[in-house]
């Protein structure tokens, strides 16, 4: 016979699954936003419990944005074959001598 906790977790998993498919945007939601939706539904549940249940169900939030890689200043010029100039232009105006090679 299942315990109260197991029964409640079964109900919560159904709620999370239903909320996830109810709106196209909800499929991107991670545990914090999903927790807020579950609480709005009237369930008293902690965010860590929602996160654990989502992990058990193999549900992860995903980013809609494309991730942009970063590149070091000198790596950028190594790829193009150009010679890098120091990006700090205000050094010359301040009366300071710019370095021979710009290091960040």
C-alpha positions as a Markdown table, in Angstrom:
| # | Residue | x | y | z |
|---|---|---|---|---|
| 1 | Unk | 0.0 | 0.0 | 0.0 |
| 2 | Unk | 1.5 | 3.4 | -1.0 |
| 3 | Unk | 2.3 | 5.9 | 1.6 |
| 4 | Unk | 0.7 | 9.4 | 1.7 |
| 5 | Unk | 4.0 | 10.9 | 0.4 |
| 6 | Unk | 4.1 | 8.5 | -2.6 |
| 7 | Unk | 0.5 | 9.3 | -3.4 |
| 8 | Unk | 1.2 | 13.1 | -3.2 |
| 9 | Unk | 4.2 | 12.8 | -5.4 |
| 10 | Unk | 2.2 | 10.8 | -8.0 |
| 11 | Unk | -0.3 | 13.7 | -8.0 |
| 12 | Unk | 2.4 | 16.3 | -8.2 |
| 13 | Unk | 4.0 | 14.6 | -11.2 |
| 14 | Unk | 0.7 | 14.6 | -12.9 |
| 15 | Unk | 0.2 | 18.3 | -12.2 |
| 16 | Unk | 3.7 | 19.1 | -13.5 |
| 17 | Unk | 3.2 | 17.0 | -16.6 |
| 18 | Unk | -0.2 | 18.7 | -17.2 |
| 19 | Unk | 1.2 | 22.2 | -16.7 |
| 20 | Unk | 4.1 | 21.5 | -19.0 |
| 21 | Unk | 1.9 | 20.5 | -21.9 |
| 22 | Unk | -0.8 | 23.2 | -21.2 |
| 23 | Unk | 1.2 | 26.0 | -22.8 |
| 24 | Unk | 3.9 | 26.1 | -25.4 |
| 25 | Unk | 6.0 | 28.3 | -23.1 |
| 26 | Unk | 5.8 | 26.0 | -20.1 |
| 27 | Unk | 8.0 | 23.4 | -21.7 |
| 28 | Unk | 11.0 | 25.9 | -21.3 |
| 29 | Unk | 10.4 | 26.4 | -17.6 |
| 30 | Unk | 12.9 | 25.1 | -15.1 |
| 31 | Unk | 12.2 | 24.1 | -11.5 |
| 32 | Unk | 11.8 | 27.6 | -10.1 |
| 33 | Unk | 9.1 | 28.7 | -12.5 |
| 34 | Unk | 7.4 | 25.3 | -12.5 |
| 35 | Unk | 7.3 | 25.5 | -8.7 |
| 36 | Unk | 5.6 | 28.9 | -8.9 |
| 37 | Unk | 2.9 | 27.4 | -11.2 |
| 38 | Unk | 2.4 | 24.4 | -8.9 |
| 39 | Unk | 1.9 | 26.8 | -6.0 |
| 40 | Unk | -0.6 | 28.8 | -8.0 |
| 41 | Unk | -2.5 | 25.6 | -8.6 |
| 42 | Unk | -3.0 | 25.5 | -4.8 |
| 43 | Unk | -0.5 | 22.8 | -3.8 |
| 44 | Unk | 1.8 | 23.5 | -0.9 |
| 45 | Unk | 5.2 | 22.1 | -2.1 |
| 46 | Unk | 8.8 | 23.2 | -1.8 |
| 47 | Unk | 11.0 | 24.1 | -4.8 |
| 48 | Unk | 13.5 | 21.4 | -4.1 |
| 49 | Unk | 10.7 | 18.8 | -4.2 |
| 50 | Unk | 9.5 | 20.1 | -7.6 |
| 51 | Unk | 13.1 | 20.1 | -8.8 |
| 52 | Unk | 13.6 | 16.4 | -7.7 |
| 53 | Unk | 10.3 | 15.3 | -9.3 |
| 54 | Unk | 11.3 | 17.0 | -12.5 |
| 55 | Unk | 14.7 | 15.2 | -12.4 |
| 56 | Unk | 12.9 | 11.9 | -11.8 |
| 57 | Unk | 10.7 | 12.6 | -14.8 |
| 58 | Unk | 13.7 | 13.7 | -16.9 |
| 59 | Unk | 12.2 | 17.1 | -17.4 |
| 60 | Unk | 14.7 | 20.0 | -17.8 |
| 61 | Unk | 14.1 | 23.6 | -18.5 |
| 62 | Unk | 15.7 | 24.8 | -21.7 |
| 63 | Unk | 16.8 | 28.2 | -23.0 |
| 64 | Unk | 15.0 | 29.6 | -26.0 |
| 65 | Unk | 18.0 | 31.8 | -26.8 |
| 66 | Unk | 20.9 | 30.8 | -28.9 |
| 67 | Unk | 24.1 | 30.6 | -26.8 |
| 68 | Unk | 26.8 | 32.9 | -28.1 |
| 69 | Unk | 30.4 | 31.7 | -27.6 |
| 70 | Unk | 33.0 | 34.2 | -26.4 |
| 71 | Unk | 36.4 | 34.6 | -27.9 |
| 72 | Unk | 39.5 | 36.1 | -26.4 |
| 73 | Unk | 40.7 | 39.3 | -28.0 |
| 74 | Unk | 43.8 | 37.8 | -29.5 |
| 75 | Unk | 42.1 | 34.5 | -30.5 |
| 76 | Unk | 39.9 | 36.6 | -32.7 |
| 77 | Unk | 42.9 | 38.0 | -34.6 |
| 78 | Unk | 44.6 | 34.6 | -34.7 |
| 79 | Unk | 41.7 | 33.2 | -36.8 |
| 80 | Unk | 41.6 | 36.1 | -39.2 |
| 81 | Unk | 45.4 | 36.5 | -39.6 |
| 82 | Unk | 45.3 | 40.3 | -38.8 |
| 83 | Unk | 47.5 | 42.1 | -36.4 |
| 84 | Unk | 45.7 | 43.2 | -33.2 |
| 85 | Unk | 45.7 | 46.8 | -32.1 |
| 86 | Unk | 45.2 | 47.7 | -28.5 |
| 87 | Unk | 41.5 | 48.2 | -28.0 |
| 88 | Unk | 42.2 | 50.8 | -25.3 |
| 89 | Unk | 42.3 | 54.1 | -27.3 |
| 90 | Unk | 42.1 | 56.4 | -24.4 |
| 91 | Unk | 45.7 | 55.6 | -23.2 |
| 92 | Unk | 47.2 | 57.8 | -25.9 |
| 93 | Unk | 45.0 | 60.8 | -25.0 |
| 94 | Unk | 46.0 | 60.5 | -21.4 |
| 95 | Unk | 49.6 | 61.0 | -22.2 |
| 96 | Unk | 50.6 | 57.4 | -21.4 |
| 97 | Unk | 52.6 | 55.3 | -23.7 |
| 98 | Unk | 50.6 | 52.3 | -25.0 |
| 99 | Unk | 52.1 | 48.9 | -24.5 |
| 100 | Unk | 53.8 | 47.1 | -27.4 |
| 101 | Unk | 51.4 | 44.3 | -27.3 |
| 102 | Unk | 48.0 | 44.5 | -25.7 |
| 103 | Unk | 47.5 | 41.9 | -22.9 |
| 104 | Unk | 44.3 | 41.4 | -21.1 |
